[in-house]
Amino acid sequence: MNEKEKILGDERRRFIVDTLQASEKPITGRILGEMTNVSRQVIVGDITLLKAKNEPIVATSQGYIFMPIQATPERVEKTIVCKHTPDQTIDELNILVDNGVTVKDVKIEHPVYGDLSASIMVSNRNEVKEFIKRIKEADAIYLSKLTDGGIHLHTIMADDEEYIKNAEEALRKAGILVD
């Protein structure tokens, strides 16, 4: 592709879907913009249009991923309730990933907006470290700070229910799990 040639409209959106489907890792809007010679903001708009057409694209702290909505029988999912200070977030996430658990999201109940959720998608310490780094660089606040007392939910998944049980026990010992 010519360095100055833009991929336009529908062709660009098809390229985005194909690229995300082929990738094993998240891809940032900036990288997708560079690949198609458009701005990150154009990519954000494209992603919004693709989501409106029910393309299963998820925005994570590491970038966009294509996540077909289908049950994978080998993966077990559970929603857990946690409560901790913002300073304990890294401990919470590390406990989960150290026990073989992927943290899909965080959910809170906001007094005005109702249920709010955000994708996290971390499975190992490097991803946790990158997630925390992005929060700090953006000077963002954790969703749990918007609640009364820091109570929040996580959807977690693992290859085996035993991993989830072990993670829950470790969170309980750390005083983070709400039973």
C-alpha positions as a Python dict, from the first residue, in 0.01 Angstrom:
ca = {
    (1, 'M'): (0, 0, 0),
    (2, 'N'): (124, 349, -82),
    (3, 'E'): (229, 529, 237),
    (4, 'K'): (-15, 814, 173),
    (5, 'E'): (-304, 602, 46),
    (6, 'K'): (-598, 577, 283),
    (7, 'I'): (-822, 275, 300),
    (8, 'L'): (-1172, 416, 275),
    (9, 'G'): (-1503, 340, 449),
    (10, 'D'): (-1640, -13, 417),
    (11, 'E'): (-1308, -149, 291),
    (12, 'R'): (-1130, -6, 598),
    (13, 'R'): (-1390, -151, 836),
    (14, 'R'): (-1360, -494, 668),
    (15, 'F'): (-981, -463, 706),
    (16, 'I'): (-1023, -382, 1077),
    (17, 'V'): (-1244, -687, 1136),
    (18, 'D'): (-1012, -917, 937),
    (19, 'T'): (-704, -783, 1118),
    (20, 'L'): (-859, -820, 1464),
    (21, 'Q'): (-985, -1172, 1382),
    (22, 'A'): (-636, -1276, 1271),
    (23, 'S'): (-461, -1128, 1574),
    (24, 'E'): (-391, -1321, 1891),
    (25, 'K'): (-323, -997, 2079),
    (26, 'P'): (-514, -669, 2118),
    (27, 'I'): (-439, -397, 1862),
    (28, 'T'): (-457, -29, 1956),
    (29, 'G'): (-656, 228, 1762),
    (30, 'R'): (-331, 409, 1689),
    (31, 'I'): (-182, 100, 1523),
    (32, 'L'): (-499, 34, 1323),
    (33, 'G'): (-491, 399, 1215),
    (34, 'E'): (-130, 365, 1100),
    (35, 'M'): (-216, 47, 909),
    (36, 'T'): (-500, 220, 722),
    (37, 'N'): (-347, 570, 705),
    (38, 'V'): (-624, 737, 904),
    (39, 'S'): (-635, 892, 1249),
    (40, 'R'): (-707, 704, 1570),
    (41, 'Q'): (-1032, 901, 1595),
    (42, 'V'): (-1147, 764, 1258),
    (43, 'I'): (-1076, 414, 1390),
    (44, 'V'): (-1278, 486, 1706),
    (45, 'G'): (-1570, 585, 1483),
    (46, 'D'): (-1525, 272, 1270),
    (47, 'I'): (-1526, 53, 1581),
    (48, 'T'): (-1850, 218, 1695),
    (49, 'L'): (-2009, 147, 1356),
    (50, 'L'): (-1885, -213, 1361),
    (51, 'K'): (-2024, -267, 1712),
    (52, 'A'): (-2358, -125, 1595),
    (53, 'K'): (-2354, -396, 1325),
    (54, 'N'): (-2302, -654, 1603),
    (55, 'E'): (-1937, -724, 1533),
    (56, 'P'): (-1800, -870, 1859),
    (57, 'I'): (-1521, -619, 1909),
    (58, 'V'): (-1417, -543, 2265),
    (59, 'A'): (-1209, -245, 2374),
    (60, 'T'): (-959, -349, 2639),
    (61, 'S'): (-688, -160, 2820),
    (62, 'Q'): (-439, -307, 2570),
    (63, 'G'): (-639, -234, 2255),
    (64, 'Y'): (-920, -386, 2051),
    (65, 'I'): (-989, -756, 2026),
    (66, 'F'): (-1232, -962, 1823),
    (67, 'M'): (-1424, -1183, 2062),
    (68, 'P'): (-1693, -1398, 1904),
    (69, 'I'): (-1975, -1454, 2148),
    (70, 'Q'): (-1984, -1826, 2181),
    (71, 'A'): (-1966, -2054, 2476),
    (72, 'T'): (-1641, -2240, 2505),
    (73, 'P'): (-1716, -2550, 2709),
    (74, 'E'): (-1359, -2576, 2832),
    (75, 'R'): (-1374, -2230, 2996),
    (76, 'V'): (-1559, -2169, 3322),
    (77, 'E'): (-1698, -1822, 3401),
    (78, 'K'): (-1808, -1675, 3731),
    (79, 'T'): (-1897, -1334, 3869),
    (80, 'I'): (-1735, -1245, 4201),
    (81, 'V'): (-1786, -953, 4438),
    (82, 'C'): (-1481, -767, 4567),
    (83, 'K'): (-1412, -475, 4797),
    (84, 'H'): (-1078, -304, 4849),
    (85, 'T'): (-895, 26, 4832),
    (86, 'P'): (-757, 155, 4501),
    (87, 'D'): (-406, 77, 4628),
    (88, 'Q'): (-502, -290, 4651),
    (89, 'T'): (-611, -316, 4286),
    (90, 'I'): (-278, -455, 4168),
    (91, 'D'): (-283, -713, 4450),
    (92, 'E'): (-638, -818, 4359),
    (93, 'L'): (-558, -859, 3989),
    (94, 'N'): (-228, -1038, 4055),
    (95, 'I'): (-398, -1283, 4292),
    (96, 'L'): (-648, -1367, 4020),
    (97, 'V'): (-402, -1408, 3733),
    (98, 'D'): (-151, -1595, 3953),
    (99, 'N'): (-423, -1854, 4007),
    (100, 'G'): (-479, -1907, 3634),
    (101, 'V'): (-780, -1679, 3607),
    (102, 'T'): (-855, -1421, 3337),
    (103, 'V'): (-1029, -1104, 3459),
    (104, 'K'): (-1274, -1010, 3184),
    (105, 'D'): (-1429, -697, 3328),
    (106, 'V'): (-1525, -483, 3623),
    (107, 'K'): (-1883, -377, 3701),
    (108, 'I'): (-2025, -133, 3951),
    (109, 'E'): (-2364, 2, 4044),
    (110, 'H'): (-2350, 380, 4016),
    (111, 'P'): (-2609, 580, 4214),
    (112, 'V'): (-2703, 791, 3909),
    (113, 'Y'): (-2606, 593, 3599),
    (114, 'G'): (-2698, 245, 3723),
    (115, 'D'): (-2483, -46, 3611),
    (116, 'L'): (-2148, 50, 3459),
    (117, 'S'): (-1892, -195, 3327),
    (118, 'A'): (-1551, -183, 3164),
    (119, 'S'): (-1346, -449, 2992),
    (120, 'I'): (-1017, -539, 3161),
    (121, 'M'): (-907, -867, 2995),
    (122, 'V'): (-592, -944, 3191),
    (123, 'S'): (-452, -1297, 3220),
    (124, 'N'): (-98, -1254, 3349),
    (125, 'R'): (120, -1016, 3554),
    (126, 'N'): (252, -834, 3247),
    (127, 'E'): (-101, -749, 3137),
    (128, 'V'): (-188, -639, 3492),
    (129, 'K'): (122, -418, 3499),
    (130, 'E'): (26, -262, 3162),
    (131, 'F'): (-333, -207, 3278),
    (132, 'I'): (-219, -30, 3596),
    (133, 'K'): (32, 175, 3395),
    (134, 'R'): (-240, 292, 3156),
    (135, 'I'): (-467, 391, 3445),
    (136, 'K'): (-185, 599, 3595),
    (137, 'E'): (-78, 755, 3263),
    (138, 'A'): (-436, 860, 3189),
    (139, 'D'): (-477, 987, 3545),
    (140, 'A'): (-798, 781, 3545),
    (141, 'I'): (-984, 658, 3848),
    (142, 'Y'): (-1090, 302, 3912),
    (143, 'L'): (-1462, 237, 3871),
    (144, 'S'): (-1470, 104, 4227),
    (145, 'K'): (-1397, 459, 4350),
    (146, 'L'): (-1738, 561, 4212),
    (147, 'T'): (-1914, 327, 4454),
    (148, 'D'): (-2001, 333, 4819),
    (149, 'G'): (-1707, 158, 4981),
    (150, 'G'): (-1535, 22, 4672),
    (151, 'I'): (-1767, -274, 4612),
    (152, 'H'): (-1743, -403, 4256),
    (153, 'L'): (-1793, -716, 4050),
    (154, 'H'): (-1556, -902, 3821),
    (155, 'T'): (-1642, -1157, 3557),
    (156, 'I'): (-1360, -1408, 3572),
    (157, 'M'): (-1289, -1715, 3362),
    (158, 'A'): (-1053, -2009, 3378),
    (159, 'D'): (-987, -2343, 3212),
    (160, 'D'): (-1098, -2528, 3524),
    (161, 'E'): (-1337, -2453, 3811),
    (162, 'E'): (-1058, -2543, 4055),
    (163, 'Y'): (-858, -2237, 3941),
    (164, 'I'): (-1153, -2014, 4025),
    (165, 'K'): (-1198, -2177, 4366),
    (166, 'N'): (-828, -2129, 4443),
    (167, 'A'): (-843, -1765, 4332),
    (168, 'E'): (-1150, -1703, 4548),
    (169, 'E'): (-978, -1855, 4851),
    (170, 'A'): (-668, -1637, 4795),
    (171, 'L'): (-888, -1325, 4763),
    (172, 'R'): (-1075, -1427, 5079),
    (173, 'K'): (-745, -1460, 5271),
    (174, 'A'): (-641, -1114, 5143),
    (175, 'G'): (-970, -967, 5271),
    (176, 'I'): (-1080, -868, 4919),
    (177, 'L'): (-1356, -1119, 4836),
    (178, 'V'): (-1706, -1034, 4959),
    (179, 'D'): (-1896, -1353, 5041),
}
